[in-house]
Amino acid sequence: MRPPHLSSTTRPALLPLLLAALLPLLLLGTPPARAATAADSVSACALRGTTGWTDEGQNTDYSVFKRPSGTIKVAMIFVDFPDAPATASPAEDAAQITPGADWLWNASYGKAWLAITQHQRWVRMPHRSTDYGYARGLSHEEHEAYVKDAVTAADPYVDFSQYDMVYAVATRNASAISFTPTYVYDPGTAGVVADGSRIKWAVTFGQDMWHWGKKLVAHETGHTFGLPDLYAFAAGDDAHRFVGGWDVMGLIGGAGPQYFAWHSWKLGWTQDSQVVCRASAGSDTVYLTAVEYGSGTKMAVIRTGPTTAYVVESRRSVQADTGVCSTGALVYGVDSSVPTGEGAIRVMDAKPTATPASGCRPLDDAPYWAGETFTDTAAGVRIDVLSADGYGETVRITKS
């Protein structure tokens, strides 16, 4: 059993989107052009996934998962229940979700657009909200039955053959539909078919959307792209002990405004030419532009084993409303053999002893600043942060 994963109708005007994407550069100027030093072939750092499901491998099976590029057509439908009839307009619920399209557009550097068509009418599910298994955690089969009921209820009003994906939004009155899982079709089950088209990907939004907001769209849609959960499934003191808020696949409401550069590379949004790989013994000095900017070298990778590597990337975001900094060279370990929810990525905490010049506090798992060094002696890895400016860091990566 695979574990459950805990818009606007047309593309928006291009000019406002471009201005929004370019705003940091307009405020700060144009980052200096710096060439990446070629190390080993980039393919030598492309780890292969071995879990057979969502993992950190580069070999995403796009016969199972959605290719995260171009325009992705999404049908948004709204469902209520015999025991929880809707009392508000569907537009109120939609407003919690549709801004996620812009968030994903920016995070993908304009390479993926969720074209969400809202079918703004409530359709009635055939069973009570308490009958769908959410209280028990929801198996894949139970979730598929929910998706099938939602699609069947909306089918008289929606031509599902026109869409790549379905977002089914439950009324806020249905407290039993407590969380938001992602559905990915499993060929071993009956599946859901409507209008002659198989529904391969769906997100069923529950009550947590009122807490997480637009980033929930990026998290759950990320699962349809093949990304794993980065928070811990196992009980513990801190469910977000692996990556904190640095990636939306971890703490959804975290301060990090981007996916990891590793994820951006896996999804095809960062190109091979923007990656420096060190798989053999040696050293490279690399200027990394922050992942918040689309251009430049995005990450340096040091391969340490068949399924493992260290990654260093640059972050340049400050959350003014919370006073949280995410500025510096972020170092994390990747293991593509680790299943979803078990720590496939783990951020290395720099544990700063000083306050940054901006005066804001860093995230719990802090990045490395100029003059600081990360080492893993057993793996023969050393990462030195040599200098920093407004756009990124110069780092030296060494494998011995």
C-alpha positions in Angstrom: 0.0 0.0 0.0 1.4 3.3 -0.9 1.2 6.0 1.8 -1.2 8.8 1.4 0.3 12.2 0.7 -0.3 14.3 3.4 -6.1 29.8 -11.0 -7.9 31.5 -12.9 -9.1 30.0 -16.2 -6.6 31.4 -18.6 -2.9 32.3 -18.6 -2.6 35.7 -16.9 -1.3 38.7 -18.7 2.4 38.1 -19.4 3.6 41.6 -18.4 2.5 41.5 -14.8 3.9 38.0 -14.3 7.2 39.1 -15.8 7.4 42.1 -13.6 6.6 40.1 -10.5 9.3 37.5 -11.4 11.8 40.3 -12.2 11.0 42.5 -9.2 14.0 41.3 -7.0 16.3 42.0 -9.9 14.8 45.4 -10.6 15.3 46.3 -7.0 18.8 45.0 -6.7 20.2 45.3 -10.2 21.4 42.6 -12.5 23.5 39.9 -11.0 27.1 39.6 -12.4 27.6 37.1 -15.1 30.0 34.4 -13.9 30.9 31.2 -15.7 30.7 27.9 -13.9 33.9 25.8 -13.9 33.3 22.5 -15.5 34.0 19.6 -13.2 32.8 16.1 -13.9 30.0 15.4 -16.3 26.7 16.5 -14.8 25.2 13.1 -15.5 27.7 11.6 -13.0 25.7 13.4 -10.2 22.2 12.4 -11.4 21.2 9.9 -8.7 18.9 7.0 -9.7 15.8 6.4 -7.6 15.2 2.9 -6.2 12.0 3.1 -4.2 9.6 2.6 -7.1 7.5 5.6 -6.1 8.1 9.2 -5.2 11.8 9.7 -4.4 14.8 12.0 -5.1 16.0 10.1 -8.2 16.3 11.8 -11.5 14.6 8.9 -13.3 11.0 10.1 -12.8 8.6 7.7 -14.6 6.4 10.1 -16.6 4.1 7.3 -17.6 3.0 7.4 -13.9 3.6 11.0 -12.9 2.7 14.3 -14.7 5.5 16.0 -16.6 5.9 19.4 -14.9 6.2 21.6 -17.9 4.1 23.8 -20.2 0.4 24.4 -19.5 -1.2 21.9 -17.2 -5.0 22.0 -17.5 -6.8 21.6 -14.2 -10.5 21.1 -13.6 -11.5 22.5 -10.2 -14.8 21.1 -8.9 -16.6 21.7 -5.6 -18.2 19.0 -3.5 -20.5 18.9 -0.5 -22.2 16.1 1.4 -25.6 15.0 2.7 -24.4 15.6 6.3 -22.4 18.8 5.4 -24.2 20.9 2.7 -22.3 23.9 1.5 -23.5 27.3 2.7 -20.8 29.6 1.1 -20.0 30.5 -2.5 -17.5 28.2 -4.2 -15.6 31.4 -5.0 -14.5 31.6 -1.3 -13.0 28.2 -1.4 -11.3 28.8 -4.8 -9.7 32.0 -3.5 -7.6 29.8 -1.1 -6.2 27.8 -4.0 -5.9 29.6 -7.2 -3.0 31.9 -6.1 -1.0 28.7 -6.0 -0.8 28.8 -9.8 1.2 32.0 -9.7 3.4 30.6 -6.9 4.2 27.5 -9.0 4.8 29.6 -12.1 7.4 31.7 -10.3 9.0 28.6 -8.6 9.4 26.9 -12.0 11.0 30.0 -13.6 8.0 30.3 -15.9 8.2 26.7 -17.1 5.0 25.3 -15.7 1.6 26.9 -15.6 -1.5 25.6 -13.8 -4.4 26.7 -16.0 -7.2 26.2 -13.5 -10.8 26.2 -14.7 -13.3 26.7 -11.9 -16.6 24.9 -12.3 -18.3 27.0 -9.6 -21.2 25.0 -8.5 -21.6 22.6 -5.6 -22.1 19.0 -6.5 -23.4 16.5 -4.0 -21.3 13.5 -3.0 -23.4 10.2 -2.6 -22.1 9.4 0.9 -21.8 11.2 4.2 -18.5 13.1 4.7 -17.8 10.7 7.7 -18.0 7.7 5.4 -14.9 8.3 3.3 -12.2 7.0 5.7 -10.4 10.3 6.4 -10.5 9.5 10.2 -8.5 6.3 9.5 -5.8 8.0 7.4 -7.3 7.0 4.0 -6.0 4.1 1.9 -5.3 4.5 -1.8 -8.4 2.5 -2.6 -10.6 4.7 -0.3 -9.1 7.8 -1.9 -9.8 6.5 -5.4 -13.4 5.9 -4.4 -13.6 9.5 -3.1 -12.2 10.8 -6.4 -14.6 8.6 -8.4 -17.6 9.9 -6.5 -16.5 13.5 -6.9 -15.9 13.1 -10.7 -19.1 11.3 -11.2 -21.1 14.0 -9.4 -19.5 16.7 -11.5 -19.5 14.8 -14.8 -22.9 16.2 -16.1 -21.3 19.7 -15.9 -17.7 19.1 -16.8 -16.0 17.5 -19.8 -13.1 15.8 -18.1 -11.5 14.8 -21.4 -10.3 18.4 -21.7 -8.1 18.3 -18.6 -4.9 16.9 -17.3 -5.7 17.0 -13.6 -8.6 17.4 -11.2 -8.8 19.5 -8.0 -11.8 18.5 -5.9 -12.6 21.0 -3.2 -14.7 20.0 -0.2 -17.0 22.5 1.4 -15.6 24.1 4.5 -18.6 22.6 6.4 -17.2 19.1 6.0 -14.9 18.9 9.0 -14.5 15.2 8.5 -12.6 15.9 5.2 -9.7 17.1 7.3 -6.6 17.0 5.1 -5.6 17.2 1.5 -4.2 14.0 -0.2 -2.9 13.6 -3.7 -4.2 10.9 -6.0 -1.9 9.2 -8.6 -3.5 6.4 -10.6 -2.2 3.0 -9.8 -2.5 0.5 -12.7 -3.2 -2.2 -10.2 -6.6 -0.6 -9.3 -9.8 0.1 -11.3 -9.1 3.8 -11.6 -11.5 6.6 -12.5 -12.7 7.2 -16.1 -14.9 10.0 -17.2 -15.8 11.2 -20.7 -13.5 8.5 -22.2 -10.5 9.9 -20.3 -8.7 8.3 -17.4 -8.2 10.6 -14.3 -4.5 10.0 -13.6 -3.9 12.9 -11.2 -6.1 14.6 -8.6 -5.8 16.6 -5.4 -8.8 16.5 -3.0 -8.6 19.6 -0.9 -9.8 19.3 2.7 -9.9 21.6 5.7 -6.2 22.1 6.0 -6.3 24.3 2.9 -7.7 27.1 5.1 -4.5 26.9 7.1 -1.8 26.3 4.5 -3.3 28.4 1.6 -1.6 28.7 -1.8 1.6 26.7 -0.9 -0.6 23.6 -0.4 -1.2 23.6 -4.2 2.6 23.5 -4.8 3.1 20.7 -2.2 0.3 18.4 -3.4 0.8 19.1 -7.1 4.5 18.4 -6.5 3.4 14.8 -5.7 1.8 14.5 -9.1 5.2 15.5 -10.5 6.9 12.7 -8.6 8.3 14.6 -5.5 8.3 12.9 -2.1 7.2 14.2 1.2 10.2 15.7 3.1 8.5 15.8 6.6 8.7 12.8 8.8 5.9 10.2 8.7 7.2 8.5 11.9 6.2 9.8 15.3 8.8 12.1 16.9 9.3 15.4 18.6 9.5 17.3 15.3 7.8 16.2 12.1 9.9 18.8 10.2 13.3 17.7 11.6 14.7 16.8 8.2 14.4 20.0 6.1 12.3 22.4 8.2 10.8 25.1 6.0 13.4 25.2 3.2 11.2 23.4 0.7 7.4 23.3 0.3 7.6 19.5 0.2 8.6 19.8 3.9 6.9 22.4 6.1 4.4 23.9 3.7 4.1 27.1 5.6 7.9 27.5 6.0 9.7 30.7 5.1 11.6 29.1 2.1 9.9 30.5 -1.0 11.3 27.9 -3.4 11.8 24.3 -4.0 15.3 23.0 -3.4 17.6 23.5 -6.4 17.8 19.6 -6.5 14.0 19.5 -7.0 14.1 22.2 -9.7 16.8 20.1 -11.5 14.8 16.9 -11.1 11.7 18.6 -12.5 13.6 20.1 -15.5 13.3 23.7 -14.4 17.0 24.0 -13.8 19.2 22.9 -16.7 22.2 20.7 -16.7 24.3 23.8 -17.7 23.3 25.3 -14.3 24.7 22.4 -12.3 28.4 21.8 -11.3 29.1 18.1 -10.5 32.1 16.7 -8.5 31.9 12.9 -8.6 35.7 12.2 -8.6 38.4 13.4 -6.3 39.2 17.1 -6.8 38.1 20.6 -6.1 36.0 23.3 -7.8 35.3 26.9 -7.1 31.8 27.9 -8.1 29.8 31.1 -8.0 26.2 30.2 -7.1 23.3 32.6 -7.8 20.4 32.3 -5.5 17.6 29.9 -6.4 15.2 32.8 -6.2 16.7 34.1 -9.5 16.3 32.1 -12.6 19.7 32.6 -14.2 23.2 31.5 -13.3 24.6 28.4 -11.7 22.0 27.0 -9.2 23.9 24.3 -7.3 27.0 22.3 -6.9 26.7 18.6 -6.2 29.3 16.2 -4.6 28.4 12.6 -5.2 29.3 10.4 -2.3 27.7 7.0 -3.2 25.4 5.1 -5.6 22.4 6.9 -4.2 23.9 9.7 -2.2 25.2 13.2 -2.6 25.7 16.5 -0.9 24.3 19.7 -2.5 25.1 23.3 -1.9 22.8 26.1 -3.2 22.3 29.8 -2.5 19.3 31.4 -0.9 18.4 35.1 -0.9 15.0 35.5 0.6 14.0 37.5 3.7 10.4 37.2 5.1 9.8 40.8 6.2 6.5 39.9 8.0 8.1 37.2 10.1 11.7 38.6 10.4 13.1 35.3 9.2 16.2 35.2 7.0 16.9 32.5 4.5 20.2 34.0 3.2 23.4 32.1 2.6 24.8 28.8 1.2 22.4 26.0 2.1 24.0 22.5 2.4 21.9 19.3 2.4 22.4 15.6 1.9 20.3 13.7 -0.7 19.6 9.9 -0.7 17.5 8.7 -3.5 17.1 5.2 -1.9 15.1 6.7 1.0 11.3 6.5 0.7 8.9 9.4 1.0 8.5 10.6 4.6 11.7 9.1 5.8 14.3 11.8 5.2 15.4 11.6 1.6 16.8 15.1 2.0 18.4 16.4 5.2 19.6 20.0 5.7 22.9 20.5 7.4 22.5 23.1 10.1 25.3 25.7 10.3 24.3 26.7 13.8 25.4 30.3 13.5 26.9 32.1 16.5 26.3 35.6 15.1 23.4 37.7 13.9 23.4 38.5 10.1 24.0 42.1 9.0 20.3 42.4 8.2 19.4 41.9 11.9 16.8 39.2 11.2 17.0 35.8 12.7 17.8 32.8 10.6 15.7 29.7 10.1 16.3 26.8 12.6 18.4 24.9 10.0 20.6 27.9 9.1 22.6 28.4 5.9 26.4 28.8 5.9 27.8 32.3 5.6 31.0 33.6 4.1 34.0 32.2 6.1 32.1 29.1 7.3 32.8 25.5 6.3 30.9 22.2 6.2 32.8 19.0 6.4 31.9 15.3 6.4 35.2 13.5 7.0 33.9 10.0 6.5 32.5 10.9 3.1 35.6 13.0 2.2 33.5 16.1 1.6 34.4 19.7 2.3 32.4 22.8 1.3 33.9 26.2 2.0 31.9 29.4 1.6 34.5 31.8 0.4 32.5 35.0 -0.2 29.0 36.4 -0.6 27.2 39.3 -2.3 23.7 40.4 -2.9 23.0 37.6 -5.5 24.8 34.5 -4.2 27.9 32.9 -2.8 31.3 31.7 -4.1 31.9 28.3 -2.7 34.7 25.7 -3.0 33.7 22.1 -3.1 36.2 19.4 -2.4 36.0 15.6 -2.6 39.0 13.7 -1.3 
